[in-house]
Amino acid sequence: MPQQLNDPEYRARAYPYFVPDKSYVMDNGAFRLIEHDNHIQDIDGRRPVLAVGSNMSPQQLGRKFPGPDGGYIPVTRVHLHNFDSVYSTHFTRYGAIPSTLFHSPGTVVTLFINWLDPEQEERMHATEIASENYKFCRLDALKMDVENAPDLDHLYLYLSSRGALAKDGMPVPMLEAPARDRQWSPMGQIEIQDHARKELAPEQSFDLFASENMTNEVVRRSRTDALHVNAMPFTYEHLSVVAS
């Protein structure tokens, strides 16, 4: 396992952190991989919540659902058609530029589904929609290939309230989310932060820019507002907002 999220610089610069190459389960803060052909049994009463960024990572889930009270969370890999994971127009309070979903006809992106029970969903809400950066939504009429779980035609997800970050008029996919037939050029976390630095504070070094985003709330909010000016809205016909 790579560095832990208690390292501020790692948390700011390594988003979306360690993501396995297969489905897994979280069990009281620890994770174990699922064998390729095994189907997860304990998903009754759980909602399939799509993870497009750091919620794909057992590091992040272990932070949000820690230790002996973390509970059991199935996390299944999914190949979602006609969408991509792209960067949002905001900085997190820990300095990263996080991701959001974006409609991209023809693209097939590999992401993960967190199967959350009501109590886990409530706890996840507190880490996502409480910040006012995301709204909890449902998408229907989807095409996807789900590993280790039954087929689905709908998913829930946390969708950015601020829209997608635009570079040269196009959204920017997250490099760490593998995809086929991508329409736009992806970037990693360091690249997208440096792009933002060149746009918002070209006179600063990268280290100073990143440090201010991690430690100065006033500067971080101002830069988020500046990123948002050219935000690209999410558009998809079969979208409904569940909570915001």
PyMOL commands that set and color helices and strands:
alter all, ss='L'
color gray80, all
select helices_A, chain A and resi 8-13+54-56+58-64+67-69+118-131+189-200+206-215+217-228
alter helices_A, ss='H'
color red, helices_A
select strands_A, chain A and resi 24-27+30-33+47-51+72-87+99-116+134-139+144-146+155-160+166-167+170-171+179-180+239-243
alter strands_A, ss='S'
color yellow, strands_A
deselect
rebuild
show_as cartoon
